[in-house]
Amino acid sequence: MEPALSHYGNEMSRLTGVRAIMKDINEALRAGAGKDLINLSAGNPLILPEVEQLWRDCTADLLASPEYGEVVCRYGASQGYQPFVEAVVNDFNQRYGLTLSDRNILITPGSQSLYFYAANAFGGYTRSGTLKKIVLPLSPDYTGYGGVTLTPEALVAYKPFLDIDAPAHRFKYRPDFSQLEIDESTGAVLFSRPCNPTGNVLTDEEVKKIAELAAPYDIPVFIDSAYAPPFPALNFTDMAPLFGGNIIHCMSLSKAGLPGERIGIAIGDEQVIQVLECFQTNMCIHSPRYGQAIAARAIRSGALADIAVNVIRPFYQKKINIIEHTLDQAMPRDLPWFLHRGEGAIFTWLWLKDLPITDWELYQQLKQVSVIVVPGSSFFPGLRENWEHTHQCIRISLTAGDQEIETGMKRLAEVVKLVYQRSVVTGR
């Protein structure tokens, strides 16, 4: 059967970004089953024993309580499960000295759905036919942003400034404010901090400047804080969440051990939250309540924030240290390779300047030595400019064993050396 799809049906049935190459990655993983295959492509967090035990304990407490029936057997408010909303309000008010009320909170089925609501509530065509843009101020950024809008032409990303430390073979993306345009044609601004795929953390000053550019036009600035403190606290450099004004702080509990429960949290201006809540009511009535009920227990007790800082963060920080040390040892000093500063998230990002082949071809060659990464060109949604840099990068996941990561980086270094050597021989 081949049903006729609407315009929106065609858009939403299209795979974007990493999802468009997952078929190839999955086939490679199946073909390599039982072999010495090192999977450095996954965005799925590892199951850490202490984290799993926390959720088991919270589940047991819920099952033993009279609250269970209310949670599982009844519909709830579109805003979210009230005890969970209250737990978030109380924790953030105490932790950050805020004055939030429950009207500043919305619980969504994962943060991806939150960005879908935002992109289509504030971006796209107005009643008068004007196009309101969704601005990504720093490219590359999360590949999932490429699929959140029903109006693809509304998504606009901007090239960054490259802050390069050549002797150390490190670099960092920074917003290029000389190019960034936020004006009356902008509907919303969106970016991740820490960033998937690069691990970049925008500074407080950079975030405040972006928010200040948007404020005169009453433009909401959505900060995707899926890796930020207080949980999962996957920041490896000092940073603090920013609140207030036109900033909407957006969280997820996926990297805190609950990806299967799909819990997103939006914290911000009451009017913006109300728009998003209405969108959610029409979409799915409300978010699942089971995950919210156990998360409320983990937040109220302080256990979630404690595990984030003392278990989750050091676990992944050790892995970024292994990657940095191994590449520093294995990669030739005379080649133009640059690793992004490891400031957070569960990935690292490698830029191979003047790469003689494309990122997709490098991905294929790495598969031949049983190393799976993700081609970097998947992470530039909304970028209109033809920029060769987009085909010179790869994303490397930290979700593998320590020895696997070390071995994988050594194999990667050998492949990269051969690629550059061949280009010298062939003159390519």
Backbone torsions as a table, in degrees:
resi	resn	phi	psi	omega
1	MET	NA	133.7	179.2
2	GLU	-125.7	79.7	-178.4
3	PRO	-65.3	148.5	176.7
4	ALA	-75.1	129.5	-178.6
5	LEU	-98.4	147.5	173.1
6	SER	-73.2	174.8	175.9
7	HIS	-57.2	-46.8	179.3
8	TYR	-69.3	-33.2	177.2
9	GLY	-61.7	-40.7	177.3
10	ASN	-64.6	-41.2	-179.2
11	GLU	-64.3	-46.0	-172.6
12	MET	-81.8	-11.9	176.4
13	SER	-94.1	5.7	-179.9
14	ARG	-94.5	133.0	176.8
15	LEU	-84.0	138.2	-179.0
16	THR	-125.2	159.9	172.4
17	GLY	56.8	-137.3	-177.1
18	VAL	-60.5	-33.5	-178.3
19	ARG	-60.7	-26.4	-179.4
20	ALA	-73.3	-21.6	178.4
21	ILE	-108.9	2.0	-178.4
22	MET	-63.2	-30.6	178.2
23	LYS	-59.9	-44.4	179.5
24	ASP	-66.7	-41.9	179.4
25	ILE	-63.4	-44.8	-179.6
26	ASN	-64.0	-38.0	176.9
27	GLU	-65.2	-38.5	177.5
28	ALA	-64.3	-40.1	179.8
29	LEU	-67.1	-40.1	178.1
30	ARG	-66.6	-42.4	-179.5
31	ALA	-65.6	-27.4	-178.4
32	GLY	-96.1	8.6	-179.3
33	ALA	-57.1	129.1	180.0
34	GLY	86.8	-5.8	179.3
35	LYS	-99.5	176.6	178.9
36	ASP	-81.2	65.3	-175.4
37	LEU	-98.3	129.2	-178.7
38	ILE	-108.9	110.3	-176.4
39	ASN	-93.5	103.9	177.7
40	LEU	-112.3	30.9	-179.7
41	SER	-106.3	-19.2	-166.9
42	ALA	-69.8	142.0	170.8
43	GLY	-104.6	2.2	-179.8
44	ASN	-77.3	124.1	179.5
45	PRO	-66.3	148.7	176.8
46	LEU	-72.3	152.5	178.3
47	ILE	-86.3	106.7	179.8
48	LEU	-91.8	133.0	-174.0
49	PRO	-53.7	-43.7	-178.0
50	GLU	-65.7	-35.8	-179.8
51	VAL	-71.3	-44.8	178.1
52	GLU	-60.2	-41.2	-179.5
53	GLN	-64.7	-36.7	176.7
54	LEU	-57.4	-47.6	-177.5
55	TRP	-71.6	-30.6	173.6
56	ARG	-63.6	-44.5	-178.7
57	ASP	-64.8	-42.6	179.3
58	CYS	-66.0	-36.5	177.6
59	THR	-66.0	-44.0	179.4
60	ALA	-60.9	-39.9	178.9
61	ASP	-64.9	-40.8	177.8
62	LEU	-64.7	-44.7	-178.8
63	LEU	-61.0	-33.1	-177.0
64	ALA	-85.6	-4.7	-174.6
65	SER	-100.2	156.9	175.2
66	PRO	-68.4	-10.4	-179.3
67	GLU	-70.2	-22.2	-171.9
68	TYR	-54.7	-48.3	-178.0
69	GLY	-61.5	-41.1	179.0
70	GLU	-62.8	-37.2	-177.7
71	VAL	-71.0	-48.1	-169.4
72	VAL	-92.4	-31.9	-168.1
73	CYS	-103.1	7.5	-179.4
74	ARG	-136.4	150.5	170.4
75	TYR	-69.9	163.7	179.1
76	GLY	-136.3	-171.4	179.8
77	ALA	-74.9	147.9	-179.9
78	SER	-63.0	-28.5	-177.3
79	GLN	-65.9	-34.0	-177.1
80	GLY	142.3	169.8	179.5
81	TYR	-71.2	121.1	-168.0
82	GLN	-56.4	-44.7	178.2
83	PRO	-60.3	-32.0	177.4
84	PHE	-72.3	-44.4	176.8
85	VAL	-56.8	-45.2	179.8
86	GLU	-64.3	-37.3	178.8
87	ALA	-63.7	-41.6	177.7
88	VAL	-64.9	-47.2	-179.8
89	VAL	-57.9	-50.4	-177.2
90	ASN	-64.6	-41.9	-178.7
91	ASP	-64.2	-47.0	-176.0
92	PHE	-72.1	-35.9	176.5
93	ASN	-62.6	-42.8	-179.8
94	GLN	-73.2	-41.7	-174.2
95	ARG	-71.8	-39.0	-172.2
96	TYR	-116.8	6.5	178.1
97	GLY	66.7	37.0	-178.4
98	LEU	-94.2	174.4	175.6
99	THR	-127.5	48.2	-179.4
100	LEU	-69.3	150.0	166.2
101	SER	-120.2	174.9	-179.2
102	ASP	-64.3	-17.8	179.3
103	ARG	-73.3	-10.4	178.1
104	ASN	-94.5	6.5	-171.5
105	ILE	-124.0	139.0	168.8
106	LEU	-136.1	134.2	177.3
107	ILE	-105.4	126.5	-177.2
108	THR	-120.1	162.5	176.9
109	PRO	-76.9	74.4	-176.4
110	GLY	89.1	157.3	-177.8
111	SER	-76.5	-23.9	177.7
112	GLN	-59.4	-41.0	178.2
113	SER	-65.0	-35.0	177.9
114	LEU	-60.4	-42.9	-179.5
115	TYR	-72.4	-28.7	173.8
116	PHE	-64.6	-46.3	177.1
117	TYR	-57.4	-50.1	-174.2
118	ALA	-64.6	-44.6	-176.3
119	ALA	-63.1	-33.5	-176.5
120	ASN	-96.9	-17.3	173.3
121	ALA	-80.8	-35.9	-175.1
122	PHE	-110.7	-13.9	179.5
123	GLY	-115.7	160.4	-178.2
124	GLY	107.8	-164.6	-175.5
125	TYR	-88.3	134.3	176.3
126	THR	-80.6	176.5	178.0
127	ARG	-60.0	-30.3	-179.5
128	SER	-83.9	-2.7	179.2
129	GLY	92.6	3.9	178.3
130	THR	-77.9	137.9	178.5
131	LEU	-87.7	121.2	173.7
132	LYS	-98.0	126.2	-173.4
133	LYS	-90.6	149.1	168.3
134	ILE	-101.3	112.5	-172.6
135	VAL	-97.7	125.3	170.3
136	LEU	-102.5	104.9	-169.9
137	PRO	-73.6	-12.5	-175.4
138	LEU	-141.8	110.2	178.3
139	SER	-108.1	134.7	12.1
140	PRO	-80.2	160.0	176.5
141	ASP	-151.9	-174.2	-172.3
142	TYR	-53.8	126.0	-176.9
143	THR	-60.7	-29.1	-178.1
144	GLY	-64.3	-19.1	177.9
145	TYR	-65.2	-20.9	-179.7
146	GLY	-68.6	-16.7	-177.2
147	GLY	-114.6	7.4	-172.5
148	VAL	-87.3	-19.4	-176.6
149	THR	-102.8	140.3	175.4
150	LEU	-79.1	-7.3	179.4
151	THR	-122.4	87.2	-172.1
152	PRO	-55.3	-34.2	-178.0
153	GLU	-69.3	-10.3	178.7
154	ALA	-76.7	-20.5	-175.5
155	LEU	-84.5	120.9	-177.9
156	VAL	-132.2	125.2	178.4
157	ALA	-116.0	157.2	-177.3
158	TYR	-121.4	140.5	176.0
159	LYS	-62.7	145.5	179.0
160	PRO	-91.7	171.5	164.3
161	PHE	-88.4	135.3	-179.5
162	LEU	-98.2	112.7	178.2
163	ASP	-93.1	102.1	-169.1
164	ILE	-107.7	130.6	171.6
165	ASP	-109.3	87.0	-171.9
166	ALA	-61.6	-45.0	-179.2
167	PRO	-60.3	-34.6	-178.2
168	ALA	-88.9	-4.8	-176.6
169	HIS	56.9	42.4	177.2
170	ARG	-127.0	158.5	173.3
171	PHE	-154.9	170.2	179.3
172	LYS	-148.2	136.2	173.5
173	TYR	-80.1	138.7	174.3
174	ARG	-133.0	148.5	177.6
175	PRO	-60.5	136.5	176.5
176	ASP	-97.2	93.0	-174.4
177	PHE	-70.4	-12.8	176.1
178	SER	-74.7	-20.0	179.2
179	GLN	-104.9	-31.1	-171.3
180	LEU	-61.6	126.7	179.3
181	GLU	-116.9	114.3	173.4
182	ILE	-126.8	112.3	-174.3
183	ASP	-148.3	-161.4	-176.3
184	GLU	-64.9	-15.6	177.1
185	SER	-85.6	-4.1	-179.3
186	THR	-89.1	133.9	176.9
187	GLY	-96.2	-36.9	179.8
188	ALA	-161.6	158.5	175.4
189	VAL	-117.0	142.6	-175.9
190	LEU	-144.5	132.7	173.9
191	PHE	-160.3	158.9	-179.9
192	SER	-102.5	145.4	-176.3
193	ARG	-155.3	106.9	-7.3
194	PRO	-58.8	157.7	-169.6
195	CYS	-94.0	132.7	162.2
196	ASN	-98.6	112.6	32.4
197	PRO	-110.9	-5.5	-163.1
198	THR	-93.3	-19.4	-172.7
199	GLY	81.4	7.2	-178.7
200	ASN	-69.7	142.6	172.3
201	VAL	-121.6	112.6	174.4
202	LEU	-62.8	141.6	179.6
203	THR	-70.9	162.3	175.6
204	ASP	-56.1	-41.5	-177.7
205	GLU	-64.6	-40.5	179.4
206	GLU	-65.8	-42.3	179.0
207	VAL	-64.0	-45.2	-179.4
208	LYS	-62.9	-37.2	179.3
209	LYS	-66.5	-41.2	177.1
210	ILE	-61.6	-45.5	179.8
211	ALA	-63.8	-37.7	179.1
212	GLU	-66.8	-35.6	177.5
213	LEU	-65.3	-32.9	-177.0
214	ALA	-85.4	-25.5	-171.3
215	ALA	-59.6	-41.9	-177.8
216	PRO	-61.3	-21.0	-178.9
217	TYR	-103.6	9.8	-177.4
218	ASP	54.6	42.1	-179.6
219	ILE	-93.0	123.8	176.5
220	PRO	-72.3	141.8	178.3
221	VAL	-113.3	109.5	-177.5
222	PHE	-93.4	117.0	178.5
223	ILE	-102.3	112.6	179.1
224	ASP	-76.8	104.1	-174.3
225	SER	-108.1	39.1	-176.4
226	ALA	-61.4	-21.4	-179.0
227	TYR	-115.9	8.8	-170.5
228	ALA	-89.3	167.2	170.2
229	PRO	-70.5	157.3	9.4
230	PRO	-85.8	-18.7	175.2
231	PHE	-149.2	126.5	17.3
232	PRO	-86.2	-1.7	177.7
233	ALA	57.7	40.8	178.8
234	LEU	-89.3	49.4	172.1
235	ASN	-108.2	130.8	-179.2
236	PHE	-102.9	3.7	173.5
237	THR	-130.0	156.5	-178.8
238	ASP	-62.3	130.6	175.0
239	MET	-157.6	155.2	176.7
240	ALA	-132.4	140.9	174.9
241	PRO	-62.5	147.0	177.6
242	LEU	-110.9	140.6	-175.6
243	PHE	-133.2	166.7	170.3
244	GLY	94.1	166.1	179.3
245	GLY	62.8	-129.8	-178.4
246	ASN	-95.2	10.0	179.8
247	ILE	-85.0	129.8	172.9
248	ILE	-110.9	110.2	-178.6
249	HIS	-83.2	119.6	-172.8
250	CYS	-116.9	123.8	-175.5
251	MET	-120.0	166.0	173.9
252	SER	-142.0	147.7	174.4
253	LEU	-99.1	9.8	-177.7
254	SER	-62.3	-47.3	-178.0
255	LYS	-81.5	-1.2	172.1
256	ALA	-97.2	16.2	172.7
257	GLY	102.2	7.0	-178.5
258	LEU	-125.2	44.5	-180.0
259	PRO	-64.0	-29.5	-179.2
260	GLY	-72.7	-17.8	-177.3
261	GLU	-93.7	-11.9	175.2
262	ARG	53.2	77.1	178.1
263	ILE	-121.7	114.9	173.3
264	GLY	-113.3	149.5	-178.3
265	ILE	-132.4	125.8	173.7
266	ALA	-111.5	131.7	179.5
267	ILE	-126.4	119.9	-179.3
268	GLY	177.5	-162.2	-177.5
269	ASP	-54.1	135.3	-174.8
270	GLU	-58.3	-39.3	-178.4
271	GLN	-67.4	-40.4	177.8
272	VAL	-66.4	-44.2	178.6
273	ILE	-58.9	-39.6	-179.4
274	GLN	-63.8	-39.9	177.3
275	VAL	-61.9	-46.1	-179.3
276	LEU	-65.9	-36.7	179.0
277	GLU	-64.5	-42.3	177.9
278	CYS	-62.2	-40.8	178.0
279	PHE	-59.9	-44.3	-179.4
280	GLN	-65.3	-39.5	179.1
281	THR	-56.8	-42.7	179.9
282	ASN	-72.7	-28.3	-177.4
283	MET	-79.8	-51.1	-168.5
284	CYS	-149.8	17.3	-178.8
285	ILE	67.5	-66.5	175.6
286	HIS	-160.4	168.7	179.5
287	SER	-74.9	155.5	174.6
288	PRO	-56.3	142.1	-171.1
289	ARG	-99.5	-20.6	-177.9
290	TYR	-59.6	-52.0	179.9
291	GLY	-60.8	-36.5	178.9
292	GLN	-64.8	-38.9	-178.1
293	ALA	-65.8	-40.7	179.7
294	ILE	-76.8	-31.7	178.1
295	ALA	-67.7	-34.2	177.1
296	ALA	-58.7	-40.4	179.1
297	ARG	-65.5	-42.9	-177.9
298	ALA	-67.1	-33.8	179.2
299	ILE	-76.2	-46.7	-178.2
300	ARG	-59.6	-37.5	-177.2
301	SER	-76.8	-16.4	-174.8
302	GLY	85.0	-3.5	-175.4
303	ALA	-67.0	-36.0	-176.4
304	LEU	-67.0	-46.3	178.8
305	ALA	-63.6	-37.5	-179.7
306	ASP	-66.3	-46.4	180.0
307	ILE	-66.1	-36.1	179.0
308	ALA	-58.9	-47.1	-176.0
309	VAL	-76.4	-38.2	-171.0
310	ASN	-99.4	-12.1	179.8
311	VAL	-123.2	-57.9	-172.7
312	ILE	-67.0	-50.4	-177.6
313	ARG	-60.8	-52.5	-178.4
314	PRO	-64.0	-29.7	178.9
315	PHE	-59.6	-48.7	-177.7
316	TYR	-80.7	-29.4	178.2
317	GLN	-64.1	-36.0	176.2
318	LYS	-60.2	-38.3	-176.9
319	LYS	-71.1	-38.9	176.2
320	ILE	-65.3	-33.8	177.0
321	ASN	-64.5	-38.0	178.4
322	ILE	-64.2	-44.2	-180.0
323	ILE	-61.9	-47.5	-178.1
324	GLU	-61.3	-46.9	-178.1
325	HIS	-64.8	-43.5	-176.3
326	THR	-67.3	-43.4	179.4
327	LEU	-67.5	-37.0	176.9
328	ASP	-60.7	-33.6	-179.9
329	GLN	-82.4	-36.9	-169.3
330	ALA	-95.7	-27.3	-176.4
331	MET	-84.4	137.6	178.5
332	PRO	-61.4	138.2	-178.6
333	ARG	-70.8	-21.2	-175.8
334	ASP	-89.9	-0.6	177.0
335	LEU	-93.3	149.2	-177.2
336	PRO	-85.1	65.6	176.6
337	TRP	-104.0	143.3	-176.8
338	PHE	-142.0	123.2	177.9
339	LEU	-95.3	132.5	178.8
340	HIS	-66.0	143.4	177.2
341	ARG	-53.5	126.5	-176.9
342	GLY	-81.5	87.5	-174.0
343	GLU	-103.4	-9.3	179.4
344	GLY	168.3	-178.0	179.3
345	ALA	74.1	-170.6	-176.6
346	ILE	-117.1	31.3	178.9
347	PHE	-139.6	161.5	165.1
348	THR	-128.6	164.6	-168.5
349	TRP	-134.6	122.9	-176.5
350	LEU	-112.8	124.9	176.0
351	TRP	-106.0	125.7	178.7
352	LEU	-111.4	92.1	-174.9
353	LYS	-62.2	138.4	-180.0
354	ASP	58.5	31.5	178.2
355	LEU	-54.5	125.4	-175.4
356	PRO	-69.9	-16.6	178.3
357	ILE	-123.2	174.0	178.5
358	THR	-81.6	164.9	177.1
359	ASP	-61.2	-34.9	178.5
360	TRP	-66.3	-41.0	178.9
361	GLU	-67.7	-36.9	176.3
362	LEU	-64.8	-42.6	175.7
363	TYR	-54.7	-43.4	179.9
364	GLN	-66.2	-38.9	179.6
365	GLN	-69.8	-36.2	176.8
366	LEU	-66.0	-33.6	176.0
367	LYS	-59.7	-33.3	-178.6
368	GLN	-66.4	-21.0	175.4
369	VAL	-108.4	21.8	173.1
370	SER	65.3	35.6	174.2
371	VAL	-122.0	124.4	-178.7
372	ILE	-110.1	120.1	174.7
373	VAL	-122.9	-168.8	177.0
374	VAL	-122.1	126.4	176.7
375	PRO	-58.4	135.7	-173.1
376	GLY	-71.1	-21.4	-176.8
377	SER	-63.9	-12.4	177.0
378	SER	-72.1	-10.0	-168.8
379	PHE	-111.9	28.9	179.1
380	PHE	-124.1	48.2	179.8
381	PRO	-62.4	139.3	175.4
382	GLY	83.2	-5.7	-179.7
383	LEU	-82.6	116.7	-174.8
384	ARG	-87.8	-25.2	-174.2
385	GLU	-75.9	141.9	176.1
386	ASN	-80.7	106.0	-173.0
387	TRP	-125.9	117.1	-175.4
388	GLU	-61.5	-25.1	178.6
389	HIS	-55.2	-32.0	-176.3
390	THR	-64.7	-16.9	-179.9
391	HIS	-110.4	20.1	-177.7
392	GLN	-121.1	12.1	-173.0
393	CYS	-127.1	156.1	172.7
394	ILE	-137.5	149.3	174.2
395	ARG	-99.7	135.1	-178.5
396	ILE	-120.5	123.4	-178.1
397	SER	-83.2	149.4	176.4
398	LEU	-94.0	7.9	-173.8
399	THR	-94.4	55.9	174.7
400	ALA	-141.6	168.8	179.1
401	GLY	-65.8	156.3	-177.8
402	ASP	-57.6	-46.0	-179.2
403	GLN	-67.5	-36.8	177.4
404	GLU	-62.4	-42.8	-180.0
405	ILE	-63.1	-45.0	179.9
406	GLU	-62.2	-46.5	179.0
407	THR	-63.2	-42.2	179.9
408	GLY	-61.2	-41.0	179.8
409	MET	-68.2	-34.7	177.6
410	LYS	-67.6	-41.3	177.3
411	ARG	-65.8	-41.3	178.5
412	LEU	-59.5	-44.8	-179.1
413	ALA	-59.9	-40.8	179.2
414	GLU	-64.9	-42.4	179.4
415	VAL	-64.2	-45.0	-179.1
416	VAL	-61.9	-42.7	178.1
417	LYS	-58.2	-44.9	-179.4
418	LEU	-64.7	-39.2	-179.5
419	VAL	-60.8	-47.7	180.0
420	TYR	-68.9	-37.0	179.1
421	GLN	-63.8	-42.9	179.5
422	ARG	-62.0	-36.7	-178.1
423	SER	-67.2	-32.3	177.6
424	VAL	-69.3	-41.9	-178.8
425	VAL	-66.4	-44.2	-175.2
426	THR	-86.8	-13.0	-177.7
427	GLY	75.7	15.5	-179.4
428	ARG	-74.6	NA	NA
